[in-house]
């Protein structure tokens, strides 16, 4: 009995001593702390990760990020994990979160993709680069640069940059627009563009974009072009 009583007293003393230390471990309730749920997949502070399907979100235009989160939440863009994460979040909170990531100005360190895949042929890279720079008038497909900026860094507030995106991510998104599992604001210009591309054009564009060198720092353009090449709901104010 005496031993049991002594053990109980010792435990009580230890708990009393540890209580202040536990109180000091309070997690700060800040937006940056909450955003750690995002960076688990998208990389530290929103940088791209080595996973080939996960894009960088740091420095993307706030309007674009906000629309994508709404699309995941509301079912216009299919991704089970993102849908669950966004399900209970309000429009205003998602806008705040989008602004947080858009404000991050970080060096663009791209993780090397070491997964084995067939190398793109010179002809495919040439075709992809032509679509990126000049488009294809015969297919009524504008150049990527005409909407995403001559530097492919995006245009604020709603057009994302294309440099530094994982090749497989670009491939998957173009495929999603082609088959209707990703939908944007009407008129959905990206769906129309993706559906006009041939099956060979889609990987050619992805390979050409992935082959482009990425500057250490890139920022979306502040000024849109004088005229967009086609009507697009994503470019609406």
C-alpha positions in Angstrom: 0.0 0.0 0.0 2.8 2.4 0.9 4.5 1.6 -2.4 1.4 2.2 -4.4 0.7 5.5 -2.5 4.3 6.6 -3.2 3.9 5.8 -6.9 0.7 7.8 -7.1 2.3 10.8 -5.4 5.3 10.6 -7.7 3.0 10.5 -10.8 1.0 13.5 -9.5 4.2 15.5 -9.0 5.5 14.6 -12.5 2.2 15.7 -14.1 2.3 18.9 -12.2 5.8 19.6 -13.3 5.0 18.7 -16.9 1.9 20.9 -17.1 3.7 24.2 -17.8 5.8 22.5 -20.5 2.6 21.2 -22.2 1.0 24.6 -22.0 4.0 26.1 -23.9 3.4 23.7 -26.8 0.3 25.5 -28.0 0.1 25.6 -31.8 -0.3 29.1 -33.2 -3.7 29.7 -34.9 -2.3 31.4 -38.0 -3.1 31.1 -41.7 0.4 29.8 -42.4 -0.1 27.1 -39.8 -3.4 26.1 -41.3 -1.9 26.0 -44.8 0.4 23.2 -43.7 -2.4 20.9 -44.7 -1.8 22.1 -48.3 2.0 21.9 -48.2 2.0 18.3 -47.1 1.4 17.5 -50.8 2.4 20.6 -52.7 5.8 20.9 -51.0 7.3 23.2 -48.4 5.6 26.6 -48.4 3.7 25.7 -51.6 6.7 24.8 -53.8 6.3 21.9 -56.3 7.1 18.5 -54.9 8.9 15.7 -56.6 5.6 13.9 -57.1 4.8 14.1 -60.7 1.1 15.0 -60.4 1.4 17.8 -57.8 1.8 21.4 -59.0 3.5 24.3 -57.3 0.9 26.7 -55.8 3.2 29.4 -54.3 3.1 32.6 -56.4 0.2 31.5 -58.6 -2.4 34.2 -59.2 -4.9 34.5 -56.3 -7.9 34.5 -58.6 -6.8 31.3 -60.3 -6.1 29.5 -57.0 -9.4 30.6 -55.6 -11.3 29.3 -58.6 -9.6 25.9 -58.5 -10.4 25.4 -54.8 -14.0 26.3 -55.5 -14.0 23.9 -58.4 -12.7 21.0 -56.2 -15.2 21.8 -53.5 -18.2 22.1 -55.9 -17.3 19.1 -58.1 -16.3 20.9 -61.3 -12.8 19.4 -60.9 -12.5 15.8 -59.8 -10.0 14.9 -57.0 -11.3 13.1 -53.9 -8.6 14.3 -51.5 -9.0 18.0 -52.5 -12.8 17.7 -52.4 -12.7 16.4 -48.8 -10.2 19.1 -47.8 -12.3 21.9 -49.3 -15.8 20.5 -48.4 -16.5 22.6 -45.2 -14.6 25.7 -46.2 -16.4 28.9 -47.2 -15.8 31.1 -50.3 -14.3 33.8 -48.2 -11.9 31.5 -46.3 -10.8 29.9 -49.6 -10.1 33.4 -51.0 -8.0 34.2 -48.0 -6.0 30.9 -48.4 -5.5 31.7 -52.1 -4.2 35.1 -51.3 -1.8 33.6 -48.8 -0.2 31.3 -51.4 -0.3 33.9 -54.1 1.7 36.3 -51.9 4.6 33.8 -51.4 7.7 34.9 -53.4 10.0 31.9 -53.4 12.9 30.7 -55.5 11.6 28.2 -58.1 13.5 25.1 -57.2 12.1 22.2 -59.3 12.8 18.7 -58.0 14.2 16.4 -60.6 11.8 13.8 -61.9 13.8 10.5 -61.9 11.1 8.2 -63.0 11.8 6.3 -66.2 9.7 7.2 -69.2 10.2 7.1 -73.0 12.1 10.2 -74.2 10.1 12.6 -76.4 11.2 12.4 -80.0 12.6 15.6 -81.7 9.6 15.7 -83.9 7.2 15.6 -80.9 9.1 18.3 -79.1 9.1 20.5 -82.2 5.4 20.1 -82.6 4.8 20.8 -78.9 7.0 23.9 -79.0 5.1 25.1 -82.1 1.8 24.8 -80.3 3.1 26.6 -77.2 4.5 29.5 -79.2 2.3 29.8 -82.3 -0.7 27.5 -81.8 -2.3 25.8 -84.8 -4.7 28.0 -86.9 -5.9 25.0 -88.8 -7.2 23.5 -85.6 -8.4 26.9 -84.3 -6.0 26.4 -81.3 -4.3 29.6 -80.0 -0.7 29.6 -78.7 -0.2 28.8 -75.0 1.8 32.0 -74.8 -1.2 34.1 -76.1 -3.1 33.5 -72.9 -0.5 32.4 -70.3 1.9 35.2 -71.2 5.0 35.3 -73.4 7.1 34.1 -70.4 4.5 31.4 -69.6 4.4 32.8 -66.1 0.6 33.4 -66.1 -1.4 36.6 -66.0 -3.1 38.0 -62.9 -5.7 37.5 -61.6 -6.9 34.3 -63.1 -4.5 32.7 -65.6 -1.8 30.4 -64.2 1.8 30.0 -65.2 2.8 26.9 -67.1 6.6 26.8 -66.4 7.9 24.3 -63.9 4.7 22.2 -63.9 5.4 18.4 -63.7 5.0 16.8 -67.2 2.6 14.2 -65.9 0.4 16.9 -64.3 0.1 18.8 -67.6 -0.7 15.6 -69.4 -3.4 14.7 -66.8 -5.0 18.1 -66.9 -5.2 18.3 -70.7 -6.7 14.8 -70.6 -9.2 15.8 -68.0 -10.4 18.7 -70.1 -10.6 16.4 -73.1 -12.9 13.9 -71.4 -14.9 16.4 -69.3 -13.7 15.5 -65.8 -12.3 19.0 -65.4 -14.5 22.0 -66.1 -13.9 25.7 -65.9 -16.2 28.7 -66.0 -18.3 29.0 -69.1 -17.2 29.5 -71.8 -14.7 26.8 -71.0 -11.9 27.7 -73.4 -9.4 25.1 -72.1 -11.9 22.3 -72.8 -12.4 23.5 -76.3 -8.6 23.7 -76.9 -7.9 20.3 -75.4 -10.6 18.7 -77.5 -9.3 20.2 -80.7 -5.8 18.8 -80.1 -5.0 15.4 -81.5 -4.1 12.5 -79.2 -0.4 13.0 -80.1 -0.5 16.7 -79.5 -1.4 16.4 -75.8 1.9 14.7 -74.8 3.8 16.9 -77.2 2.6 20.0 -75.4 3.4 18.5 -72.0 6.9 17.5 -73.1 7.6 20.9 -74.6 6.5 22.7 -71.5 8.5 20.4 -69.2 11.6 20.9 -71.4 11.5 24.7 -70.9 14.1 26.1 -68.5 12.6 27.6 -65.4 14.0 31.0 -64.1 14.8 31.1 -60.4 12.0 33.6 -59.8 8.9 34.0 -62.0 5.8 36.1 -61.4 2.6 36.4 -63.3 2.1 39.4 -65.6 0.0 42.2 -64.1 -1.4 43.4 -67.4 -3.6 41.1 -69.6 -3.1 41.1 -73.4 -4.9 43.8 -75.4 -7.2 41.1 -76.7 -7.6 37.5 -75.6 -7.5 35.0 -78.5 -10.9 33.5 -77.6 -13.7 34.0 -75.2 -12.9 32.4 -71.9 -14.7 32.4 -68.6 -11.5 32.1 -66.7 -10.3 35.5 -67.9 -13.4 37.3 -66.7 -12.9 39.9 -63.9 
